[in-house]
């Protein structure tokens, strides 16, 4: 490949499927899907362009930009740049993906250069990257948490270390084969309900949050950013308002996917104590994605996570019975949630490293800005 044949430019996100820029958006999503299929050895994690587009349509709440690498006009790599809406936030989240047959030619480095230059211009000094690490031989790199590891000789590991990133956390990808035996599901649900006790009851819905629970769900989404284990990533609070919740759910509802939500009500207070959600693709040949699950810290110890997940799996079996599996991701140190998933029948399917780099500008200003998060 001649160096002058590589071009990188920002993708103009289409306003709707079929709108201006749609073919290029589809091509960029295809890169994402092919990279993940190569890393995990399965196409079950694929998402359609129609399903991913809503995430780019609420920039006032969730700013996202996409850049693509082209060779002879063909898109061979992509990079995503995500930040918080607060311009003073120091955090940025990067994704860099290059088709396997085009790796080793400087394309990943060129894409990361674009993202880091943009982050520096916006004073986003703390950069986080999640990168899949396929199995590999030899020495392992262990994060400071002490949980999980990645192969030190893997190309993505060497690349990120060379670029100054530090492995902070390892996440496990897990898969649950469907269907789950309904008798087993019903028995486990009865046991979980008995453990939770009479102070808690289950609520379920599809799609948009009922008006009554909007404020509670906005709080739960906010607490998801602070209560879930993030190790040394020091990820910031991500504040959700009722307005943001409505806006993002409206955008998602326009796509082909559907969301199944189960929450648990704390009867004495009349407030929601936790929630879990499943993202169901329109294509029944593809896996369902387990999205966020959270039990507020003050309500833990009652097996509510198990209760909600079981109830949501029952909803899935009833409303969308033909999907082959459910996939999910959890931090390796999140033993409580891993215990729940393993009891449900989830088995490991792969691992991702969560990497962080603090820019030299932030380092020179002293470590106090990051150590107090």
SEKOL-704603 format. One record per residue (C-alpha): residue number from 0; x, y, z. Coordinates in pm, 1 decimal, always signed. Layout:
REM SEKOL-704603
    k         x         y         z
  NUM         X         Y         Z
...
//
This chain:
REM SEKOL-704603
    k         x         y         z
    0      +0.0      +0.0      +0.0
    1    +138.6    +337.2     -97.5
    2    +123.2    +584.2    +190.2
    3     -45.4    +851.0     -21.6
    4    -337.3    +614.5     -95.3
    5    -454.7    +624.3    +266.1
    6    -708.7    +891.5    +350.0
    7    -887.0    +963.8    +676.5
    8   -1192.0   +1182.0    +705.3
    9   -1487.1   +1234.5    +935.0
   10   -1804.3   +1053.5    +842.8
   11   -2116.2   +1262.0    +807.2
   12   -2375.1   +1075.6   +1014.9
   13   -2699.9   +1033.3    +819.4
   14   -3015.9   +1174.6    +972.7
   15   -3206.3    +852.5    +900.3
   16   -3159.8    +523.6    +713.6
   17   -3132.6    +598.6    +342.9
   18   -3049.5    +966.0    +398.2
   19   -2735.3   +1139.5    +272.2
   20   -2426.3    +949.8    +389.5
   21   -2611.4    +623.6    +453.3
   22   -2399.2    +392.1    +229.3
   23   -2078.5    +507.9    +400.4
   24   -2229.9    +463.6    +744.9
   25   -2330.3    +109.5    +646.5
   26   -1975.3     +41.2    +523.9
   27   -1828.0    +166.9    +852.5
   28   -2064.1     -55.9   +1053.0
   29   -1957.5    -347.9    +834.4
   30   -1597.4    -283.5    +942.2
   31   -1709.4    -296.8   +1305.4
   32   -1890.7    -624.7   +1253.8
   33   -1608.7    -791.5   +1062.5
   34   -1351.0    -687.7   +1322.7
   35   -1562.1    -823.1   +1611.2
   36   -1638.8   -1147.1   +1424.9
   37   -1266.9   -1199.2   +1364.0
   38   -1181.1   -1131.5   +1728.6
   39   -1455.3   -1343.2   +1887.8
   40   -1488.3   -1612.3   +1623.1
   41   -1861.3   -1550.9   +1585.9
   42   -2089.4   -1310.2   +1404.9
   43   -2343.2   -1305.5   +1688.8
   44   -2218.7    -968.9   +1814.8
   45   -2294.7    -799.1   +1483.1
   46   -2528.4    -502.1   +1476.9
   47   -2699.7    -347.7   +1178.3
   48   -2647.1     +11.8   +1072.5
   49   -3014.0     +77.0   +1153.2
   50   -2954.9     -42.3   +1510.1
   51   -2638.4    +161.1   +1565.8
   52   -2758.1    +484.6   +1408.0
   53   -2978.6    +600.6   +1703.0
   54   -2670.1    +623.6   +1923.2
   55   -2541.4    +903.1   +1699.1
   56   -2865.7   +1101.9   +1679.3
   57   -2866.2   +1264.7   +2025.4
   58   -2536.0   +1458.1   +2024.9
   59   -2672.9   +1709.9   +2275.2
   60   -2671.4   +1429.6   +2534.4
   61   -2422.0   +1174.0   +2400.7
   62   -2169.8   +1337.5   +2164.3
   63   -2024.1   +1086.2   +1918.0
   64   -1820.3   +1128.1   +1602.6
   65   -1693.5    +872.6   +1353.7
   66   -1385.0    +879.1   +1133.7
   67   -1303.8    +636.5    +853.5
   68    -984.0    +525.2    +681.4
   69   -1005.5    +472.9    +306.5
   70    -775.6    +301.1     +62.8
   71    -860.9    +354.6    -302.3
   72   -1200.6    +481.8    -188.5
   73   -1289.4    +170.6     +14.2
   74   -1344.0    +200.8    +390.4
   75   -1094.0     -33.5    +560.1
   76   -1097.7    +108.4    +913.5
   77   -1302.0    +325.3   +1142.5
   78   -1258.3    +519.4   +1466.1
   79   -1523.4    +642.4   +1707.0
   80   -1482.1    +939.9   +1939.1
   81   -1720.5    +973.4   +2234.7
   82   -1731.3   +1236.6   +2506.6
   83   -1966.1   +1374.7   +2765.3
   84   -2188.2   +1667.2   +2682.3
   85   -2011.4   +1874.3   +2947.2
   86   -1731.8   +2055.1   +2758.5
   87   -1525.4   +2072.0   +3077.2
   88   -1514.6   +1692.1   +3115.5
   89   -1163.6   +1554.7   +3078.8
   90   -1279.7   +1215.6   +2947.3
   91   -1294.5   +1077.0   +2594.1
   92   -1364.5    +720.2   +2482.1
   93   -1196.7    +587.5   +2168.3
   94   -1266.7    +294.3   +1938.1
   95   -1016.4    +201.7   +1666.3
   96   -1092.3     -85.8   +1427.4
   97    -907.6    -194.6   +1112.9
   98   -1002.2    -486.3    +890.9
   99    -770.4    -782.5    +960.8
  100    -632.4    -792.3    +606.5
  101    -527.6    -425.2    +629.3
  102    -345.3    -436.0    +962.5
  103     +25.5    -373.6   +1006.1
  104     +24.7     -82.6    +758.2
  105      -7.5    +211.9    +996.4
  106    -382.2    +258.1    +954.4
  107    -463.7    +201.0   +1321.2
  108    -190.1    +444.6   +1423.5
  109    -319.5    +707.3   +1181.9
  110    -675.6    +672.3   +1316.6
  111    -558.3    +693.1   +1678.0
  112    -354.1   +1002.8   +1591.3
  113    -673.9   +1171.8   +1471.9
  114    -858.4   +1086.9   +1792.8
  115    -575.4   +1193.5   +2022.1
  116    -530.5   +1521.2   +1835.4
  117    -901.0   +1592.6   +1868.8
  118    -898.9   +1503.7   +2240.1
  119    -603.0   +1733.5   +2298.5
  120    -777.0   +2020.2   +2118.1
  121   -1081.3   +1971.0   +2343.2
  122    -867.0   +1929.4   +2656.9
  123    -987.1   +1571.5   +2707.7
  124    -683.5   +1449.4   +2897.5
  125    -814.6   +1110.0   +3009.5
  126    -862.8    +869.0   +2716.8
  127   -1017.3    +520.9   +2744.7
  128   -1007.8    +240.6   +2487.8
  129   -1177.5     -99.7   +2502.4
  130    -997.3    -354.4   +2284.4
  131   -1076.9    -721.4   +2225.6
  132    -787.9    -955.4   +2307.9
  133    -824.3   -1297.3   +2141.4
  134    -654.3   -1598.7   +2304.4
  135    -278.5   -1611.2   +2259.3
  136     +24.1   -1799.6   +2392.2
  137    +297.6   -1685.4   +2626.4
  138    +322.4   -1429.3   +2902.9
  139      +6.2   -1255.7   +3027.8
  140     -49.5    -892.2   +3123.6
  141    -255.7    -852.5   +3442.1
  142    -435.7    -525.2   +3529.5
  143    -390.3    -362.0   +3872.4
  144    -722.1    -514.8   +3984.8
  145    -557.4    -857.5   +3977.3
  146    -857.5   -1002.2   +3792.6
  147    -820.7   -1137.4   +3440.1
  148    -535.0   -1092.0   +3193.4
  149    -455.0   -1048.0   +2823.5
  150    -177.8   -1205.3   +2612.2
  151    +122.6    -975.5   +2624.1
  152    +233.5   -1073.1   +2273.2
  153    -100.9    -989.2   +2108.6
  154     -74.5    -713.0   +1843.8
  155    -342.2    -492.4   +2006.0
  156    -168.6    -521.2   +2344.1
  157    +172.9    -427.7   +2202.9
  158     +15.8    -142.5   +2005.6
  159    -159.4     +14.0   +2306.0
  160    +142.4     -24.9   +2533.5
  161    +357.0    +142.5   +2267.7
  162    +108.7    +430.4   +2250.4
  163    +128.9    +487.5   +2626.6
  164    -193.6    +319.9   +2738.7
  165    -216.2    +117.6   +3059.2
  166    -434.6    -188.8   +3106.8
  167    -674.2    -103.7   +3390.1
  168    -942.5    -372.1   +3370.4
  169   -1038.8    -691.1   +3190.4
  170   -1398.1    -755.4   +3083.5
  171   -1542.2   -1097.6   +3013.0
  172   -1781.2   -1152.4   +2725.1
  173   -2029.9   -1430.8   +2804.3
  174   -2298.2   -1616.5   +2611.1
  175   -2621.8   -1783.1   +2720.1
  176   -2762.1   -2044.7   +2481.8
  177   -3136.1   -2007.2   +2420.7
  178   -3391.5   -2130.0   +2491.2
  179   -3353.3   -2172.6   +2866.1
  180   -3555.8   -2458.6   +3011.7
  181   -3879.2   -2285.0   +3123.8
  182   -3917.8   -2515.1   +3424.3
  183   -3567.0   -2430.6   +3545.2
  184   -3632.0   -2060.3   +3483.9
  185   -3957.0   -2072.2   +3683.9
  186   -3792.8   -2256.8   +3973.5
  187   -3500.5   -2014.5   +3989.5
  188   -3741.7   -1719.9   +3976.3
  189   -3943.4   -1854.4   +4270.4
  190   -3624.5   -1901.1   +4471.2
  191   -3500.3   -1550.1   +4387.9
  192   -3836.0   -1394.3   +4479.8
  193   -3834.0   -1575.3   +4814.4
  194   -3481.3   -1449.7   +4882.1
  195   -3577.5   -1090.4   +4792.1
  196   -3867.8   -1091.3   +5036.2
  197   -4196.4    -904.3   +5044.9
  198   -4035.2    -558.2   +5038.2
  199   -3955.9    -598.2   +4666.5
  200   -4170.9    -663.2   +4359.3
  201   -4092.5    -696.9   +3988.3
  202   -4208.7    -459.9   +3712.3
  203   -4152.6    -518.8   +3340.5
  204   -4213.3    -320.1   +3022.5
  205   -4109.6    -301.0   +2657.7
  206   -3965.1      +9.0   +2493.3
  207   -4012.0    +350.9   +2647.6
  208   -4013.6    +391.8   +3024.2
  209   -4362.7    +446.6   +3168.9
  210   -4414.1    +808.0   +3277.6
  211   -4438.1    +712.4   +3643.9
  212   -4085.4    +571.7   +3647.8
  213   -3896.2    +828.2   +3437.7
  214   -3731.8   +1005.4   +3730.9
  215   -3635.1    +678.7   +3899.0
  216   -3486.5    +538.4   +3577.4
  217   -3289.7    +858.6   +3512.9
  218   -3139.5    +816.6   +3860.3
  219   -3061.0    +449.7   +3795.8
  220   -2883.8    +530.0   +3467.9
  221   -2682.1    +798.6   +3646.6
  222   -2589.2    +559.9   +3925.8
  223   -2485.6    +302.3   +3666.1
  224   -2189.4    +528.2   +3590.7
  225   -2081.0    +548.4   +3954.9
  226   -2186.8    +218.0   +4114.9
  227   -2050.0     -28.9   +3858.1
  228   -1682.2    -129.2   +3905.2
  229   -1450.8     +71.4   +3677.7
  230   -1113.6      -8.9   +3839.3
  231    -843.2    +246.0   +3753.0
  232   -1041.6    +388.9   +3462.7
  233   -1180.2    +646.7   +3708.3
  234   -1474.0    +701.4   +3477.0
  235   -1686.2   +1002.8   +3567.8
  236   -2048.3   +1038.1   +3667.3
  237   -2271.3   +1039.5   +3360.1
  238   -2578.3   +1239.7   +3456.1
  239   -2913.2   +1138.6   +3308.6
  240   -3213.8   +1368.3   +3316.9
  241   -3573.0   +1282.2   +3229.2
  242   -3528.0   +1488.3   +2912.1
  243   -3222.8   +1286.5   +2809.3
  244   -3397.0    +958.4   +2883.2
  245   -3694.7   +1051.9   +2668.5
  246   -3475.2   +1180.2   +2385.6
  247   -3255.2    +871.5   +2366.0
  248   -3549.2    +632.5   +2394.5
  249   -3731.9    +818.7   +2117.0
  250   -3426.5    +783.0   +1891.9
  251   -3393.0    +412.1   +1969.0
  252   -3765.4    +348.1   +1914.4
  253   -3726.2    +465.0   +1554.0
  254   -3489.0    +173.8   +1486.0
  255   -3566.1    -194.6   +1434.4
  256   -3457.9    -313.1   +1779.6
  257   -3669.4    -347.3   +2090.8
  258   -3579.3    -310.7   +2457.2
  259   -3711.2    -533.2   +2733.6
  260   -3677.0    -381.7   +3081.0
  261   -3734.4    -538.0   +3418.9
  262   -3708.1    -324.5   +3731.4
  263   -3757.3    -399.6   +4097.0
  264   -3976.3    -181.2   +4314.8
  265   -3891.1    -123.0   +4680.0
  266   -4241.1    -125.3   +4825.6
  267   -4174.1     +70.2   +5149.7
  268   -4024.5    +369.4   +4964.1
  269   -4222.9    +338.6   +4639.6
  270   -3898.5    +383.8   +4443.2
  271   -3714.4    +161.3   +4197.0
  272   -3415.6     -16.1   +4349.3
  273   -3265.6    -159.9   +4031.9
  274   -3315.9    -249.7   +3665.9
  275   -3190.9    -471.1   +3386.2
  276   -3244.9    -442.0   +3011.8
  277   -3218.1    -660.8   +2705.3
  278   -3167.9    -519.1   +2354.9
  279   -3349.5    -741.0   +2104.7
  280   -3246.6    -713.4   +1736.2
  281   -3506.1    -730.8   +1463.3
  282   -3319.5   -1019.2   +1299.5
  283   -3412.9   -1336.1   +1489.3
  284   -3095.0   -1514.2   +1375.3
  285   -2886.7   -1278.9   +1590.3
  286   -2813.1   -1280.4   +1960.5
  287   -2991.2   -1058.6   +2210.1
  288   -2764.4    -816.9   +2398.4
  289   -2776.4    -790.1   +2775.3
  290   -2733.4    -419.5   +2839.6
  291   -2709.2    -245.9   +3179.3
  292   -2795.7    -419.6   +3503.2
  293   -2781.0    -230.4   +3830.7
  294   -2896.4    -274.0   +4187.8
  295   -2849.9     +38.8   +4396.5
  296   -2585.0     -14.5   +4660.9
  297   -2829.8     +48.6   +4941.7
  298   -3047.7    -242.2   +4821.0
  299   -2782.4    -504.5   +4757.4
  300   -2772.3    -837.7   +4939.3
  301   -3124.3    -950.6   +4841.7
  302   -3040.8   -1130.1   +4513.6
  303   -3229.7    -863.0   +4321.5
  304   -2992.8    -886.5   +4024.6
  305   -3080.3   -1254.1   +3983.6
  306   -3451.2   -1181.8   +4031.1
  307   -3459.4    -914.1   +3760.1
  308   -3253.8   -1108.7   +3506.8
  309   -3471.1   -1417.8   +3547.1
  310   -3789.8   -1216.1   +3503.3
  311   -3648.7   -1046.1   +3193.5
  312   -3548.6   -1381.6   +3043.5
  313   -3907.0   -1494.6   +3093.0
  314   -4025.9   -1183.6   +2908.6
  315   -3779.1   -1257.6   +2628.9
  316   -3899.5   -1618.5   +2595.3
  317   -4259.4   -1501.0   +2584.1
  318   -4223.8   -1204.0   +2347.1
  319   -3918.5   -1289.8   +2130.7
  320   -3867.9   -1667.3   +2146.4
  321   -3659.0   -1737.7   +1835.5
  322   -3321.7   -1575.2   +1910.2
  323   -3024.4   -1813.5   +1953.9
  324   -2847.5   -1658.9   +2252.2
  325   -2794.1   -1367.6   +2490.6
  326   -2450.9   -1204.7   +2515.4
  327   -2320.3    -985.0   +2794.8
  328   -2002.8    -818.9   +2926.0
  329   -1886.9    -783.6   +3287.0
  330   -1571.8    -671.2   +3463.0
  331   -1370.3    -970.7   +3581.6
  332   -1368.5    -830.8   +3936.2
  333   -1748.6    -802.2   +3938.9
  334   -1784.2   -1142.9   +4101.4
  335   -2142.3   -1082.8   +4215.6
  336   -2270.6   -1029.9   +3861.0
  337   -2052.4   -1308.3   +3721.8
  338   -2199.2   -1543.1   +3984.2
  339   -2549.1   -1444.6   +3872.2
  340   -2467.9   -1496.0   +3504.9
  341   -2294.2   -1829.3   +3562.8
  342   -2593.6   -1951.9   +3764.1
  343   -2814.0   -1858.8   +3468.3
  344   -2595.2   -2062.9   +3232.5
  345   -2370.8   -1798.7   +3072.0
  346   -2028.8   -1926.6   +2958.8
  347   -1720.3   -1719.0   +2861.8
  348   -1685.6   -1630.6   +2493.4
  349   -1395.0   -1382.4   +2497.6
  350   -1220.8   -1098.4   +2677.4
  351   -1162.3    -725.7   +2631.0
  352    -901.2    -503.6   +2785.2
  353   -1002.9    -162.7   +2918.4
  354    -708.4     +72.7   +2866.4
  355    -647.6    +428.0   +2986.1
  356    -400.8    +699.9   +2902.0
  357    -364.4   +1035.1   +3072.1
  358    -215.0   +1298.1   +2844.7
  359    +123.3   +1452.7   +2916.9
  360     -45.5   +1788.4   +2977.8
  361    -247.2   +1638.7   +3259.9
  362     +60.9   +1466.7   +3401.2
  363    +251.5   +1791.8   +3410.6
  364     -32.9   +1955.0   +3600.0
  365      +8.0   +1698.2   +3876.6
  366    -165.2   +1376.0   +3966.3
  367    -420.2   +1530.7   +4203.4
  368    -673.2   +1589.2   +3923.8
  369    -713.8   +1215.0   +3865.4
  370    -640.4   +1066.4   +4205.1
  371    -943.7   +1219.6   +4370.3
  372   -1207.7   +1084.8   +4132.0
//
